[in-house]
């Protein structure tokens, strides 16, 4: 499955953005999807993950309570709604899809062994 992340931009602290991860290819509903981010000078880090059905969701502690991940398997899209954004949320955001139920847990563990697509830049000004 091929993924395309979009929706990034420049926003003031306290503002909101919604990122989209659009998938092409078949059987998207068989994939768990995760969002990761890479801030300048830092390693890529786990942000959120959702399993194939949307019933299992996990967040990093740094975004819990502010970010919401969801998916629409008809539209082949996963969303990341980001509220109360902080300057430390500034990063390039990437989405990643992993096939199979168990891979939801590997995504939650911050592990993704596939190829990274082009991310979308989120910049939060203070």
C-alpha atoms as an extended CHARMM CRD file, in Angstrom:
* protein
*
       126  EXT
         1         1  UNK       CA              0.0000000000        0.0000000000        0.0000000000  PROA      1               0.0000000000
         2         2  UNK       CA              1.2420000000        3.4710000000       -0.8640000000  PROA      2               0.0000000000
         3         3  UNK       CA              0.6540000000        6.3390000000        1.5570000000  PROA      3               0.0000000000
         4         4  UNK       CA              0.5240000000       10.1100000000        1.1130000000  PROA      4               0.0000000000
         5         5  UNK       CA              0.5610000000       12.3870000000        4.1400000000  PROA      5               0.0000000000
         6         6  UNK       CA             -0.8760000000       15.8920000000        3.8610000000  PROA      6               0.0000000000
         7         7  UNK       CA             -2.4090000000       18.7000000000        5.8930000000  PROA      7               0.0000000000
         8         8  UNK       CA              0.6400000000       20.2270000000        7.5150000000  PROA      8               0.0000000000
         9         9  UNK       CA              1.2320000000       23.9420000000        7.7750000000  PROA      9               0.0000000000
        10        10  UNK       CA              2.0760000000       26.8750000000        9.9980000000  PROA      10              0.0000000000
        11        11  UNK       CA             -0.1030000000       27.4150000000       13.0560000000  PROA      11              0.0000000000
        12        12  UNK       CA              0.1440000000       29.4240000000       16.2580000000  PROA      12              0.0000000000
        13        13  UNK       CA              0.5150000000       27.7420000000       19.6110000000  PROA      13              0.0000000000
        14        14  UNK       CA             -2.8720000000       26.6260000000       20.8680000000  PROA      14              0.0000000000
        15        15  UNK       CA             -4.1710000000       26.1260000000       17.3660000000  PROA      15              0.0000000000
        16        16  UNK       CA             -5.2910000000       23.0010000000       15.5440000000  PROA      16              0.0000000000
        17        17  UNK       CA             -4.5040000000       21.0670000000       12.3940000000  PROA      17              0.0000000000
        18        18  UNK       CA             -5.7830000000       17.8580000000       10.8610000000  PROA      18              0.0000000000
        19        19  UNK       CA             -3.3710000000       15.6370000000        9.0010000000  PROA      19              0.0000000000
        20        20  UNK       CA             -4.5120000000       13.0770000000        6.4680000000  PROA      20              0.0000000000
        21        21  UNK       CA             -2.8410000000        9.8730000000        5.3550000000  PROA      21              0.0000000000
        22        22  UNK       CA             -4.3690000000        8.6880000000        2.0930000000  PROA      22              0.0000000000
        23        23  UNK       CA             -3.7020000000        5.1280000000        0.9910000000  PROA      23              0.0000000000
        24        24  UNK       CA             -3.7500000000        3.6650000000       -2.4740000000  PROA      24              0.0000000000
        25        25  UNK       CA             -3.8700000000       -0.0220000000       -3.1190000000  PROA      25              0.0000000000
        26        26  UNK       CA             -6.1060000000       -2.8130000000       -2.0200000000  PROA      26              0.0000000000
        27        27  UNK       CA             -7.0730000000       -4.1040000000        1.3850000000  PROA      27              0.0000000000
        28        28  UNK       CA             -6.2000000000       -0.9760000000        3.3210000000  PROA      28              0.0000000000
        29        29  UNK       CA             -8.5080000000       -2.1980000000        6.0650000000  PROA      29              0.0000000000
        30        30  UNK       CA             -6.0050000000       -5.0080000000        6.7540000000  PROA      30              0.0000000000
        31        31  UNK       CA             -3.3290000000       -2.5200000000        7.7990000000  PROA      31              0.0000000000
        32        32  UNK       CA             -2.5660000000       -0.9030000000       11.0950000000  PROA      32              0.0000000000
        33        33  UNK       CA             -1.4370000000        2.7010000000       10.6300000000  PROA      33              0.0000000000
        34        34  UNK       CA              0.8460000000        4.8320000000       12.7090000000  PROA      34              0.0000000000
        35        35  UNK       CA              1.8980000000        8.4520000000       12.7670000000  PROA      35              0.0000000000
        36        36  UNK       CA              5.4980000000        9.3320000000       13.5430000000  PROA      36              0.0000000000
        37        37  UNK       CA              7.3020000000       12.6660000000       13.6290000000  PROA      37              0.0000000000
        38        38  UNK       CA             10.8370000000       13.9040000000       13.2930000000  PROA      38              0.0000000000
        39        39  UNK       CA             11.7810000000       17.2240000000       14.8040000000  PROA      39              0.0000000000
        40        40  UNK       CA             14.8960000000       19.0890000000       13.6450000000  PROA      40              0.0000000000
        41        41  UNK       CA             17.9920000000       17.4260000000       15.0170000000  PROA      41              0.0000000000
        42        42  UNK       CA             16.0530000000       14.5690000000       16.5930000000  PROA      42              0.0000000000
        43        43  UNK       CA             15.2590000000       10.9820000000       15.7300000000  PROA      43              0.0000000000
        44        44  UNK       CA             11.9060000000        9.9780000000       14.3180000000  PROA      44              0.0000000000
        45        45  UNK       CA              9.4750000000        9.1940000000       17.1270000000  PROA      45              0.0000000000
        46        46  UNK       CA              6.1370000000        7.4460000000       17.5320000000  PROA      46              0.0000000000
        47        47  UNK       CA              3.0720000000        9.6830000000       17.8530000000  PROA      47              0.0000000000
        48        48  UNK       CA             -0.0440000000        7.5340000000       17.4880000000  PROA      48              0.0000000000
        49        49  UNK       CA             -1.3090000000        4.2740000000       16.0270000000  PROA      49              0.0000000000
        50        50  UNK       CA             -4.6380000000        2.7310000000       15.1170000000  PROA      50              0.0000000000
        51        51  UNK       CA             -5.4390000000       -0.8810000000       14.3450000000  PROA      51              0.0000000000
        52        52  UNK       CA             -7.3360000000       -2.1050000000       11.2890000000  PROA      52              0.0000000000
        53        53  UNK       CA            -10.7870000000       -1.6560000000       12.8030000000  PROA      53              0.0000000000
        54        54  UNK       CA            -10.1420000000        1.5560000000       14.6910000000  PROA      54              0.0000000000
        55        55  UNK       CA            -11.0330000000       -0.0700000000       17.9930000000  PROA      55              0.0000000000
        56        56  UNK       CA             -7.4480000000       -0.0970000000       19.2920000000  PROA      56              0.0000000000
        57        57  UNK       CA             -5.6230000000        3.1980000000       19.5520000000  PROA      57              0.0000000000
        58        58  UNK       CA             -2.4410000000        4.3120000000       21.2690000000  PROA      58              0.0000000000
        59        59  UNK       CA             -0.6580000000        7.6420000000       21.7330000000  PROA      59              0.0000000000
        60        60  UNK       CA              2.6910000000        8.8000000000       22.9450000000  PROA      60              0.0000000000
        61        61  UNK       CA              2.5620000000       10.4750000000       26.3320000000  PROA      61              0.0000000000
        62        62  UNK       CA              3.5550000000       13.8020000000       24.7900000000  PROA      62              0.0000000000
        63        63  UNK       CA              0.3900000000       14.0420000000       22.6640000000  PROA      63              0.0000000000
        64        64  UNK       CA             -2.1330000000       12.1220000000       24.7560000000  PROA      64              0.0000000000
        65        65  UNK       CA             -5.2180000000       14.2430000000       25.3670000000  PROA      65              0.0000000000
        66        66  UNK       CA             -4.3740000000       16.6670000000       22.5420000000  PROA      66              0.0000000000
        67        67  UNK       CA             -4.1800000000       14.4800000000       19.4140000000  PROA      67              0.0000000000
        68        68  UNK       CA             -6.8520000000       12.1430000000       18.0390000000  PROA      68              0.0000000000
        69        69  UNK       CA             -6.2150000000        9.4220000000       15.4790000000  PROA      69              0.0000000000
        70        70  UNK       CA             -9.0730000000        7.9940000000       13.4240000000  PROA      70              0.0000000000
        71        71  UNK       CA             -9.6230000000        6.1250000000       10.1840000000  PROA      71              0.0000000000
        72        72  UNK       CA            -12.1530000000        5.8000000000        7.3920000000  PROA      72              0.0000000000
        73        73  UNK       CA            -11.6270000000        2.4670000000        5.6430000000  PROA      73              0.0000000000
        74        74  UNK       CA            -14.1030000000        3.3870000000        2.9180000000  PROA      74              0.0000000000
        75        75  UNK       CA            -12.1140000000        6.5030000000        2.0740000000  PROA      75              0.0000000000
        76        76  UNK       CA             -8.8040000000        4.6440000000        2.6400000000  PROA      76              0.0000000000
        77        77  UNK       CA             -7.6530000000        7.4570000000        4.8940000000  PROA      77              0.0000000000
        78        78  UNK       CA             -6.2870000000        7.8320000000        8.4030000000  PROA      78              0.0000000000
        79        79  UNK       CA             -6.4980000000       11.1840000000       10.1590000000  PROA      79              0.0000000000
        80        80  UNK       CA             -4.5540000000       12.8350000000       12.9470000000  PROA      80              0.0000000000
        81        81  UNK       CA             -6.4350000000       15.7110000000       14.5600000000  PROA      81              0.0000000000
        82        82  UNK       CA             -4.0220000000       17.8630000000       16.5190000000  PROA      82              0.0000000000
        83        83  UNK       CA             -5.4160000000       20.3220000000       19.0700000000  PROA      83              0.0000000000
        84        84  UNK       CA             -3.7260000000       22.6840000000       21.5150000000  PROA      84              0.0000000000
        85        85  UNK       CA             -0.5540000000       22.5620000000       19.4690000000  PROA      85              0.0000000000
        86        86  UNK       CA              2.7210000000       23.5030000000       21.1260000000  PROA      86              0.0000000000
        87        87  UNK       CA              6.0100000000       24.7230000000       19.6080000000  PROA      87              0.0000000000
        88        88  UNK       CA              7.5580000000       21.3790000000       20.5520000000  PROA      88              0.0000000000
        89        89  UNK       CA              5.1050000000       19.6790000000       18.1730000000  PROA      89              0.0000000000
        90        90  UNK       CA              7.0110000000       21.2340000000       15.2660000000  PROA      90              0.0000000000
        91        91  UNK       CA              8.2350000000       18.3650000000       13.0830000000  PROA      91              0.0000000000
        92        92  UNK       CA              7.8090000000       16.5220000000        9.8240000000  PROA      92              0.0000000000
        93        93  UNK       CA              4.9700000000       14.0700000000       10.3310000000  PROA      93              0.0000000000
        94        94  UNK       CA              4.9590000000       10.6960000000        8.5740000000  PROA      94              0.0000000000
        95        95  UNK       CA              2.3700000000        7.9690000000        8.3650000000  PROA      95              0.0000000000
        96        96  UNK       CA              3.2290000000        4.2990000000        8.1020000000  PROA      96              0.0000000000
        97        97  UNK       CA              1.0960000000        1.2380000000        7.3950000000  PROA      97              0.0000000000
        98        98  UNK       CA              1.8680000000       -2.2600000000        8.6240000000  PROA      98              0.0000000000
        99        99  UNK       CA             -0.0260000000       -5.3220000000        7.4590000000  PROA      99              0.0000000000
       100       100  UNK       CA             -1.6720000000       -7.5820000000        9.9690000000  PROA      100             0.0000000000
       101       101  UNK       CA             -3.0480000000       -7.3610000000       13.4760000000  PROA      101             0.0000000000
       102       102  UNK       CA              0.1830000000       -7.9650000000       15.3830000000  PROA      102             0.0000000000
       103       103  UNK       CA              1.8970000000       -5.1060000000       13.6030000000  PROA      103             0.0000000000
       104       104  UNK       CA             -0.3530000000       -2.6470000000       15.4120000000  PROA      104             0.0000000000
       105       105  UNK       CA              1.7000000000       -3.4590000000       18.4940000000  PROA      105             0.0000000000
       106       106  UNK       CA              5.0070000000       -3.0400000000       16.7060000000  PROA      106             0.0000000000
       107       107  UNK       CA              3.8960000000        0.3890000000       15.5210000000  PROA      107             0.0000000000
       108       108  UNK       CA              2.9480000000        1.2610000000       19.1030000000  PROA      108             0.0000000000
       109       109  UNK       CA              6.4420000000        0.2300000000       20.0560000000  PROA      109             0.0000000000
       110       110  UNK       CA              7.8090000000        2.7670000000       17.6150000000  PROA      110             0.0000000000
       111       111  UNK       CA              8.9870000000        0.1420000000       15.1580000000  PROA      111             0.0000000000
       112       112  UNK       CA              8.3850000000        0.3600000000       11.4170000000  PROA      112             0.0000000000
       113       113  UNK       CA             10.5000000000       -1.6650000000        9.0170000000  PROA      113             0.0000000000
       114       114  UNK       CA              9.0010000000       -0.4360000000        5.7430000000  PROA      114             0.0000000000
       115       115  UNK       CA              9.8860000000        2.4880000000        3.5260000000  PROA      115             0.0000000000
       116       116  UNK       CA              9.0310000000        5.9770000000        4.6860000000  PROA      116             0.0000000000
       117       117  UNK       CA              7.0320000000        8.1430000000        2.3780000000  PROA      117             0.0000000000
       118       118  UNK       CA              7.1140000000       11.8950000000        2.0800000000  PROA      118             0.0000000000
       119       119  UNK       CA              5.9860000000       13.5100000000        5.2840000000  PROA      119             0.0000000000
       120       120  UNK       CA              4.1380000000       16.7320000000        5.9190000000  PROA      120             0.0000000000
       121       121  UNK       CA              5.6840000000       19.6310000000        7.8170000000  PROA      121             0.0000000000
       122       122  UNK       CA              3.9480000000       21.0580000000       10.8640000000  PROA      122             0.0000000000
       123       123  UNK       CA              5.3310000000       24.2940000000       12.2710000000  PROA      123             0.0000000000
       124       124  UNK       CA              3.9390000000       25.7150000000       15.5070000000  PROA      124             0.0000000000
       125       125  UNK       CA              4.9190000000       29.2720000000       16.3450000000  PROA      125             0.0000000000
       126       126  UNK       CA              5.0020000000       30.5950000000       19.8930000000  PROA      126             0.0000000000
